[in-house]
Amino acid sequence: MKYILGFLLVCISLLSCTTNDTGETSKIDYLIFGRFYGMCIGKSCVTNYKLTNSTLFADTNNDYSHTAFNFVALDADKFGQVNDLMDFFPSKLLNEKETVLGCPDCYDQGGVFIQISKNGVVKSWRIDTNKNDVPAYLHSFMDKVNEKMALLSK
């Protein structure tokens, strides 16, 4: 009997030690994603969206500096088209020391804007659209952002 009790105590103690390495959750509060073009005229020059776990918002300010947003909620169908984008966010990007990757919009090729709030910590990046000028780990995420942007523009 005491062997069974001892075995159960060992199992319970092992099961109770299942936290991750840092002991914190990795909750994404929101993800802002978009594209920008400097030498451009019209509303399509700057397009940003804010994705939360339950809603997709569109930015109506179209501010090239990405400092003044005005988000309005979009319908559930639009949210359904992009709700998995956070799953593709490369966690390695959180460790980048630079906030500008490549030379976004330096020669009128445009750029990708990404901002993430994770556990209340906000980080932003301006990323070149030329994949040759950015780290390879970003390529599939950039493709996914472009795919979602195309879906939303329809």
N, C-alpha and C positions, 0 to 999 in steps of 0.2 A: 504494500500500500504506500509506504513512504517513497518507494522508487517512482511510482506513478505520480505522486504529489510533486516530487522533485522535478520530474520530467515536465509536468505542466507548468511549474514555476519558471523553468528555463525557457519554455516556448513563449510564455506570456511576456517575459522580459525581452526576448528577441523581437517579438512583434511590436513592442512599444518603442523600439529604437529605429523607426523607419522615417526619419526626416531627411531632407536633402542636405547636401554639403554645407550650404550656407544657413540653413534653418529658416529661410524666408520663402514666401510664395513668390511666384513670378507672374503676377497679374498685370496685364496690359490694360490701362485705364482707357486709352484711346490711341488711335493711329491717324495722323493727318498725312495724306499723300496727294501729290499733284505734280503738275508740270508748269514750266514758265518759259517765256520767250521774250527777250528784251526788244529786239527790233521787229515790232509787231504792232498792229492796230486792231482793236476790237476786243470783245469779251473773251475770246479764246486764247488770249496771250498769257493769262494766268488762270489756272483752274486748280482748285483745291477741294478736297473732301475730307471730312472727319468721320471716322468709323469708331463706334463704341460697340460694346457687346450686344446692344439691342437696337441701335439706330444709326442711319447714315445721314450725314448733313452735307450740304453744299455751301461753299463760301461765296457770298455775294459781293465782297469787296474787291476781289481780283487784285490784291496788293502785291506788287513785284517783290517788295522787301520781306514779305511773309511775317509782318509784325502786327498787322491790324486785320483780324479775321471778323467776319460776321456770318455765322453759320445758321442755316435754316434747315429744318428736318425735311428729308425726302420720304417718299412712300415706301412701304414695306417691300414692294417688288424690287426697287433699286437696292435696298439693303440686302435682299436675297441674292442679288447678283455678285456682291462683293464681300459678304459676311465672313468668308474664310480667309481673307487677305492677311489677317494677323497671324494665321498659322504659318505663313511663308516668311514672316519677318526674320531675317538672319540675326540671331543673338550676338554674333561676332561684331556686328555694327555697333553695339553698345560699348565695345571696348576701343573703338576708334578714337584716337587723340585729335584728329582733324575733323572739323565740321564741314569743310569743303573738300569734296573728293573729285579729283580731276580738275577740269577748268570749265564748269558749267556755264553755258551761254557765251563763252569768250569769243567764239567765231560764229555766232547766231545759230548754233545747233540746239539751243534750249537746255533745260536742266530739269532734274527731278527733285522735288522737295519732299522730305520725309521728316515728320516730327512724331515722337512717341512719348507718351506718359506711361511710365511703368512704376507701380507702387508710389505714385505721386512725384516721381523724378522725371522731369521733362528734358528731352534731348532732341536736337534738330540737325539736319544735314542738307546740304545742297550738293547734288550728285550730277556729274557729267553724263550726258546721254550716250557718249562714245564709250562703249565697253572696253576698248583698248586702254582707256585712261583711268579705269577704276578697278579695284580688286576683284578677282574672279568670283569670290564668294557672293558678290552682289548681283551677278548677272541674272540668275534665275529669278531673284526677287524683282529686279528691274523689269524683266519680261512679264512677270505677274502683275506688277503695277500698270504697265502699258496695256495689258490685256483687260484689266478692270476699268481703266480709263476709257478704252474703246467701247466697252459694254455700256458704260454710263453716258457716253455721248450719243447713243442711238435714241 
